[in-house]
Amino acid sequence: MIRLDAASVLLQWATGGLFFLWITTRRREVGLGDGWMMRATFGLMALGAFGVSALTGRSWGRDLGSLGVFAAAMVALGVSVARRRAGVAGQRARVERSSARVAAMTGIDRDVQVFDKSAAEFPPAMDLVAPIVGAFGLVFAGFEAGGPWATAVLRLLSGALFLGAVTDAMLLGHWYLVQPGLARAPLRELVRWCGYTWPVVLVVLLLPTGMISVLSGSIDDGYAGLLGWFWVACTVATIVLVLVTWAALKERQYSAVMAATGLLYLAILTAFGMDLVARAVLS
């Protein structure tokens, strides 16, 4: 069987979260503050993975990957803060267009956030370094998890993408309170990724020895099959929540974004139930 430990879970969560941060920052639409929050949160999560491994058992390939993720996230955070005067190209353009419309309609020039167009922007490619390092750490973790190594690696990497997409989508939904007027395209893209990664995780968790063995009774979950059916409920609920979130984002009202964010809160819970409950039962 494939061993599951908290250090690997924290690393895969941080790796996936930072990968989808790059998916967002490469668009150059979302304000810098969102990236600062994400890098700090997931960077500390990776550092936590290194610390937790002292209790769960060292895996030096994974643990060096955790430290690498933390270091790369902090370097990217430092560069982003240092270049904050430049802002983000898409955000600058939106602010300028909005200010021009207000001035044209009212004749009043409103105060707007001032950016330095001559300053160098934060390069989004820097956000790719941390998830690449994290992926290598997860590969090492998969090799040392026991059981079929290929299955273990696939479960760690697919789970990282799945949990990262859901978490980043929920956190980005909150950013719309800070940056009103932000187009919904960045959030829609993350929700699409939630839908893309869901079937991948499902298939990987069904690979032998997988959840089919739990549902058939070949593997005893310790609760007379209850955890197996709980996993089924979480699996179905997750994709339903993703689809309802996508439908909510099609509504024109601004409150639809907040409704989508609330649905993504629930999706995080069910996504963790889908991924981690299965791997805990199978460990």
PLY file of the C-alpha trace (Angstrom):
ply
format ascii 1.0
element vertex 283
property float x
property float y
property float z
element edge 282
property int vertex1
property int vertex2
end_header
0.00 0.00 0.00
1.06 3.63 -0.55
1.93 5.53 2.62
0.32 8.93 3.17
1.87 11.54 5.48
1.19 15.15 6.34
4.48 16.49 4.96
3.68 15.21 1.46
0.16 16.62 1.66
1.45 20.07 2.61
4.04 20.01 -0.17
1.56 18.95 -2.83
-0.91 21.64 -1.68
1.79 24.32 -1.82
3.08 23.10 -5.18
-0.36 23.12 -6.79
-1.26 26.48 -5.28
1.90 28.12 -6.59
1.47 26.58 -10.04
-1.99 28.09 -10.40
-0.67 31.38 -9.07
1.50 31.42 -12.20
-1.58 30.59 -14.29
-3.12 33.78 -12.86
-0.10 36.12 -12.82
0.84 35.36 -16.43
-2.39 37.12 -17.47
-1.13 40.41 -15.95
-4.62 41.40 -14.84
-4.83 40.66 -11.11
-3.26 43.15 -8.69
0.08 42.47 -7.03
-1.43 41.99 -3.59
-3.07 38.73 -4.58
0.32 37.31 -5.54
1.86 38.51 -2.29
-0.81 36.70 -0.28
-0.47 33.49 -2.32
3.34 33.34 -2.22
3.43 33.98 1.52
0.69 31.43 2.25
1.97 28.59 0.10
5.61 29.34 0.82
4.99 28.98 4.55
3.00 25.83 3.83
6.05 24.36 2.09
8.23 25.34 5.05
5.68 23.64 7.29
6.05 20.48 5.19
9.77 20.46 5.99
9.05 20.93 9.69
6.34 18.27 9.86
8.62 15.72 8.20
10.76 15.73 11.34
7.79 14.06 13.06
6.52 11.85 10.24
9.90 10.69 8.93
12.49 12.39 6.77
12.45 11.99 3.01
15.39 14.13 1.96
14.40 14.41 -1.68
10.96 15.64 -0.70
12.24 17.79 2.15
14.85 19.54 0.02
12.04 20.15 -2.47
9.99 21.72 0.31
12.83 24.08 1.23
13.31 24.89 -2.45
9.64 25.77 -2.84
9.80 28.04 0.19
12.98 29.77 -1.04
11.65 30.26 -4.59
8.34 31.62 -3.32
10.10 34.09 -1.01
12.44 35.28 -3.77
9.48 35.84 -6.09
7.67 37.67 -3.30
10.66 39.92 -2.70
11.01 40.78 -6.38
7.29 41.51 -6.66
7.39 43.84 -3.65
10.52 45.57 -4.95
8.82 46.22 -8.32
5.43 47.19 -6.91
5.61 50.73 -8.38
5.14 49.28 -11.86
1.88 47.58 -10.95
0.42 45.17 -13.50
-0.10 46.05 -17.15
-3.71 44.87 -17.33
-4.65 46.58 -14.08
-3.04 49.85 -15.21
-4.95 49.81 -18.48
-8.26 49.09 -16.74
-7.78 51.92 -14.22
-6.92 54.36 -17.01
-9.96 53.36 -19.09
-12.26 53.62 -16.09
-10.89 57.05 -15.15
-11.31 58.28 -18.73
-14.96 57.13 -18.84
-15.75 58.87 -15.57
-14.09 62.08 -16.77
-15.96 61.95 -20.09
-19.35 61.46 -18.42
-18.97 63.86 -15.49
-16.13 66.18 -16.40
-14.52 65.27 -13.08
-11.04 63.79 -12.93
-11.05 61.35 -10.06
-7.97 60.36 -8.07
-6.60 57.03 -9.25
-3.74 54.81 -8.22
-0.56 56.05 -9.86
1.82 53.54 -11.45
5.31 54.07 -12.78
5.15 52.93 -16.41
8.92 53.24 -16.78
9.60 50.74 -13.99
10.13 47.05 -14.72
7.19 44.77 -13.91
7.39 41.55 -11.95
8.18 38.70 -14.42
5.45 36.01 -14.03
7.90 33.29 -15.09
9.45 33.56 -11.61
6.28 31.98 -10.22
7.01 28.80 -12.18
10.23 28.03 -10.32
8.58 27.01 -7.04
6.06 24.53 -8.51
8.75 22.95 -10.72
10.93 22.40 -7.66
7.91 21.14 -5.74
7.06 18.65 -8.49
10.53 17.11 -8.19
10.03 16.87 -4.43
6.72 15.08 -4.95
8.33 12.61 -7.32
10.84 11.71 -4.60
7.99 11.43 -2.11
6.17 9.09 -4.45
9.21 6.84 -4.81
9.50 6.55 -1.03
5.77 6.16 -0.27
5.79 2.40 -0.87
3.48 0.45 -3.14
3.57 0.92 -6.92
5.79 4.01 -7.28
4.20 5.16 -10.55
0.73 5.19 -8.98
2.04 7.02 -5.92
3.68 9.71 -8.06
0.57 10.14 -10.20
-1.62 10.52 -7.13
0.66 13.12 -5.59
1.02 15.21 -8.77
-2.63 15.04 -9.82
-3.72 15.79 -6.26
-1.41 18.81 -6.19
-3.03 20.24 -9.32
-6.55 19.46 -8.12
-6.20 20.94 -4.63
-4.21 23.89 -5.96
-6.83 24.79 -8.56
-9.73 24.68 -6.08
-7.85 26.61 -3.40
-6.57 29.32 -5.74
-10.01 29.78 -7.27
-11.55 30.31 -3.84
-8.83 32.76 -2.76
-9.03 34.67 -6.05
-12.78 35.00 -5.61
-12.12 37.01 -2.46
-9.72 39.28 -4.32
-12.63 40.72 -6.30
-13.60 42.57 -3.12
-10.21 44.30 -3.18
-10.10 44.88 -6.94
-13.67 45.63 -8.08
-14.02 45.78 -11.82
-11.58 42.93 -12.37
-12.77 40.81 -15.30
-14.02 37.33 -14.49
-11.71 35.62 -16.98
-8.97 34.80 -14.40
-11.50 33.19 -12.06
-13.23 31.35 -14.88
-9.89 29.93 -15.98
-9.21 28.48 -12.52
-12.71 27.01 -12.32
-12.12 25.35 -15.71
-8.93 23.84 -14.35
-10.91 22.44 -11.42
-13.09 20.67 -13.96
-10.11 19.48 -16.00
-8.27 17.96 -13.03
-11.28 16.28 -11.41
-11.51 13.32 -13.86
-7.73 12.86 -13.75
-7.77 12.50 -9.97
-10.78 10.20 -10.18
-9.07 7.84 -12.63
-5.81 7.82 -10.67
-7.63 6.97 -7.44
-9.42 4.09 -9.15
-6.17 2.55 -10.40
-5.39 -0.71 -8.59
-5.13 -0.92 -5.75
-7.75 1.81 -5.61
-11.16 2.83 -4.38
-12.93 0.09 -6.34
-11.38 -2.35 -3.90
-12.76 -0.34 -0.99
-16.25 -0.14 -2.49
-16.28 -3.86 -3.30
-15.20 -4.74 0.24
-11.82 -6.18 -0.77
-10.22 -3.52 1.44
-11.74 -2.89 4.85
-11.94 0.82 5.62
-12.57 0.08 9.28
-16.07 1.57 9.22
-18.08 -1.13 7.44
-17.66 0.60 4.07
-18.83 4.03 5.29
-15.65 5.84 4.24
-15.89 4.39 0.75
-19.38 5.81 0.26
-18.31 9.07 1.88
-15.63 9.27 -0.82
-18.26 8.69 -3.51
-20.38 11.51 -2.07
-17.39 13.88 -1.98
-16.42 12.96 -5.54
-19.90 13.64 -6.94
-20.39 16.77 -4.82
-17.10 18.27 -6.00
-17.88 18.17 -9.70
-21.46 19.35 -9.04
-20.11 22.34 -7.10
-17.63 23.14 -9.87
-20.39 23.07 -12.49
-22.71 25.23 -10.36
-19.84 27.67 -9.78
-19.28 27.91 -13.54
-23.01 28.58 -14.03
-22.96 31.27 -11.33
-20.11 33.09 -13.08
-22.27 33.42 -16.18
-24.66 35.72 -14.31
-24.12 39.43 -14.92
-24.59 40.63 -11.34
-21.45 41.31 -9.32
-22.90 39.24 -6.47
-22.46 36.18 -8.70
-18.72 36.30 -8.00
-19.36 36.18 -4.27
-21.80 33.32 -4.73
-19.17 31.46 -6.75
-16.63 32.06 -3.98
-18.99 30.58 -1.41
-19.53 27.52 -3.58
-15.76 27.12 -3.90
-15.48 27.09 -0.10
-17.64 23.98 -0.14
-15.71 22.57 -3.10
-12.46 22.73 -1.10
-13.99 20.56 1.61
-15.33 17.99 -0.83
-12.14 18.05 -2.91
-10.10 17.20 0.16
-12.58 14.47 0.95
-12.19 13.09 -2.57
-8.40 13.12 -2.61
-7.18 12.68 0.93
-9.87 10.36 2.33
-9.22 7.97 -0.55
-5.46 8.01 -0.05
-5.84 7.64 3.73
-8.06 4.59 3.30
-5.66 3.10 0.77
-2.53 3.79 2.83
0 1
1 2
2 3
3 4
4 5
5 6
6 7
7 8
8 9
9 10
10 11
11 12
12 13
13 14
14 15
15 16
16 17
17 18
18 19
19 20
20 21
21 22
22 23
23 24
24 25
25 26
26 27
27 28
28 29
29 30
30 31
31 32
32 33
33 34
34 35
35 36
36 37
37 38
38 39
39 40
40 41
41 42
42 43
43 44
44 45
45 46
46 47
47 48
48 49
49 50
50 51
51 52
52 53
53 54
54 55
55 56
56 57
57 58
58 59
59 60
60 61
61 62
62 63
63 64
64 65
65 66
66 67
67 68
68 69
69 70
70 71
71 72
72 73
73 74
74 75
75 76
76 77
77 78
78 79
79 80
80 81
81 82
82 83
83 84
84 85
85 86
86 87
87 88
88 89
89 90
90 91
91 92
92 93
93 94
94 95
95 96
96 97
97 98
98 99
99 100
100 101
101 102
102 103
103 104
104 105
105 106
106 107
107 108
108 109
109 110
110 111
111 112
112 113
113 114
114 115
115 116
116 117
117 118
118 119
119 120
120 121
121 122
122 123
123 124
124 125
125 126
126 127
127 128
128 129
129 130
130 131
131 132
132 133
133 134
134 135
135 136
136 137
137 138
138 139
139 140
140 141
141 142
142 143
143 144
144 145
145 146
146 147
147 148
148 149
149 150
150 151
151 152
152 153
153 154
154 155
155 156
156 157
157 158
158 159
159 160
160 161
161 162
162 163
163 164
164 165
165 166
166 167
167 168
168 169
169 170
170 171
171 172
172 173
173 174
174 175
175 176
176 177
177 178
178 179
179 180
180 181
181 182
182 183
183 184
184 185
185 186
186 187
187 188
188 189
189 190
190 191
191 192
192 193
193 194
194 195
195 196
196 197
197 198
198 199
199 200
200 201
201 202
202 203
203 204
204 205
205 206
206 207
207 208
208 209
209 210
210 211
211 212
212 213
213 214
214 215
215 216
216 217
217 218
218 219
219 220
220 221
221 222
222 223
223 224
224 225
225 226
226 227
227 228
228 229
229 230
230 231
231 232
232 233
233 234
234 235
235 236
236 237
237 238
238 239
239 240
240 241
241 242
242 243
243 244
244 245
245 246
246 247
247 248
248 249
249 250
250 251
251 252
252 253
253 254
254 255
255 256
256 257
257 258
258 259
259 260
260 261
261 262
262 263
263 264
264 265
265 266
266 267
267 268
268 269
269 270
270 271
271 272
272 273
273 274
274 275
275 276
276 277
277 278
278 279
279 280
280 281
281 282
